[in-house]
Amino acid sequence: MSLVLATKNIDKYFKKPVLFHVLKDISFQIKKGEFASIMGKSGSGKSTLLYILSTMDTDYTGELFLNNELVTGKRASELSRIRNKNIGFVFQFHYLLSEFSVLENVMLPAKKLAEKSTAEIEHDAMEKLKMLHIGHLAKQRASRISGGEKQRVAIARALINNPSILMGDEPTGNLDSYNSENVFQIFKQLKEEQGLSLLVVTHDLDFAKRTDRIIEMEDGKIIPSMNG
């Protein structure tokens, strides 16, 4: 069984204003090609956990493995590279650079990784846009396209380095039901056609129910759920 992501006994404390135990003994795994969702009330620790899983927050105890490699304890520069290469991230807000074109926005993480020529990166970015049916928007300024289109551009950007896992923090939280469904179908297609692993924090039960597995959180712990 090929694991993309695994945690062992992760604990996290917030130190201010008082000591608060926000994540408690978190251990779980995400298999290659698995589409999992994380659910729980506000304050249950979902987003905090996602920031640790994405290697952006290193202030925790326990162990985090990515593609069977221990990433806990690595230097910030090394983590930045691992994150850029292996993890695609889609937020509730798209965080596109409004003055850049759609194509330029998608190219940015690949330029940062600097493993390919600009021409190759541009070609890859166009392929991702076409796959998401927004190739015709490539030259548009990011500020000129609709909300649903912006989220597709954000997904294309998250995919540009062909990550091992795509993580989402409420990726449909800002979208109407039509565009939310579009995002779900894109994620499902990525899983089925490319074997991509996905881990999505969501409040949308209809969305979560259609993923392979719901990881339910309460008071900083993962609680055993009905569907494994």
N, C-alpha and C positions, 0 to 999 in steps of 0.2 A: 504494500500500500504506500503510495507516494504522498507524503505530507508537504503541504506548501507552508503551513503556519502551525506552530504549536507553542503553548504557554505552559509553564510549570510553576505552580504556587506563587503567582504574582500578587503582591501586596503593594498598596499605594496609600500614602498618608498626605493630607494637606496639612501644612504646619501653621498656617495663619487663617483667621485670627486665633483659633485654638487648634490643638491637634485633633484631626478628624480622619478616621480610618475609612477611606473612600472605596478601595477595592480590597476584597478579602479572599485570598487563596484561590485565585483564578487559574484553573487548568482546563484547557480544551484544545482541540485540534481541528484544522481545516484541511480536507483532502484535496488533491488535485482535481479540478473540475467540479468542485462542490459549490453550490450557491446557497449560502447561509445568511440568515438575518438575525440581528440582535434587537430584542424588544425589552421594554421596561418603562416604568414611570419616569418622569423627569426627576433627576437627582439620584437615579439608581446606579449611575457610574458608566453608562454606555459610551458617551463621548470621551470620557477620561480613558476608558479602556482602549478605544479606537486610536487615541493619540499615542498610547504606549505601543500598540500593535504596529503602528505605522512608523515607529522608531523616532517620532518627533519628541516624545517625552521619555527621558532616560532616568528620571528620579523615582525608582521603584525597586522592590526586592523581588527575587524570583528570576526565572529564565524565559527568554523569548527566542524561539528558533524560526528562521526563515529558510525554506528549502533545506531543512535538516542541519542548518548551520547556526550555531549559537551567535546571536548578534548582541546580546546583553554585554555591556562592558567595552564595546568597541569605541574608538575615538569618534568625535563628532564628524570629522571630514570623511571617515570611512562609512559612517552611518548615512551621511548625505548621499554618497555614491550608491550605496545599497538600496536606499529608498528610491532614488531617481530611476534606478535600473529595474527594480523588482516590484515596486508598488505603484499602482495607478490610484489616484485619489479623486473622488467626485463629491463635492460639498453641496449643501442646500443652495448656496449662492455660487454662481459659476466662476467668479473671480477672473473674468477675462479682462485683458488690457484693452480698454475701449478704443484707444487711438490706433491700435494694431489691426491688421486685417485678420479675418478668421484663420487663414492659412498660417500667418505669422504666430498667432496664439498657439496653434496646435504644434508648431515646430519648436517652441521654446524649450521644453524639457529635453528634447533630443540634442538641441544645440548645447545645452548645459552639460549633458553627458559626454558630448564630443567624441563619439565613436565612429561617426559617419561624416561624409562630406555634406556641405549645405545642399548640393543637388540631390543627394540620396535622401536626406531628411525631408526635403520638399516633396519628393516623389512619394515617400512613405506617408507624409501628412495628407497628401491628396488622396491616396488609397484609403486612408481611414475615413476621410470626409465622404468619399464615394460610398464606402460600406455603410455609412450612417445616412445616406441619401441627402447629403447637404454639400456635395461637391460643387454645385452651382453657386454656393455662397462664398467660395474660397477667397475671392478678392474684396468682398464686402468688409467694411469696417465693423468690428464686433459690436459697436454701439448701435448699429442700424438694423440688427436682426431681432426676431421675436424671442420671448422668454424660453419657449420650447426649443427653438433653434440654438439658443445660447447653451442650454444644458447638453444638447448633442455635441456642440463644439467642445464643451468641457470634457465630455466622455472621450471624444477623439483625442484630445490632448492627454488624457489619462492613459490612453492606449499606445501612444506614439513610440514608447520604448519597449513595447511588447512585454508588459510586466507579468510576473507570475500570479499576482493577485490584484484584483480591483477592490478598493475599499470605498464605501460610500457613507457619508454622514447626512442622513435625511435627504438623499438626492432627489426625491420627488416632493419634498416638503413645501416647495414654493410654486408647484405646478398644478394646473387644473387636471381633472380626471383623464382627459384625452391625452395630454402630454405625459402624465404619470404612467399611463398604460404603455405609451411609446417607449419610455425609459425601461419599464419592466421587460418589454419584448426584446429590446436591444440587449439587456443583460442576459436574458434567457438564451438568446441567439449566440452570444459570446461563450456561454457555458457549453451549449450543445455543439456548436460548430468549431470552436477553437479550444475547447477543454479548459477555458479560463476559470480560475477560482474567484468567487465573489463573496464579500462579507459586507453587509449593508445594515447600518443602524437605521431603524425606521419606526415611526409611530403608526404607520398605515398597516392595519391588520390584514386587509385584503391582499396587499403586496406580500407581506410576510408569509401568509398561509400558502402562497404559491411557490415559495422557495423550498429547497430540499429539507431545510431544518431551521427551526427557530431556537435561538439561544436566548433564554429568558433571564433577565437580571432583576434582582430586588435587593435593595440595601447593600449594594456593592458585591453581591454574591451571584453566581450562576445557580439558578434553581432548576432541579430536574423537571423536564417538561414531557408532555404526553407523546410527542413525536420524536423522542430521542434527542 
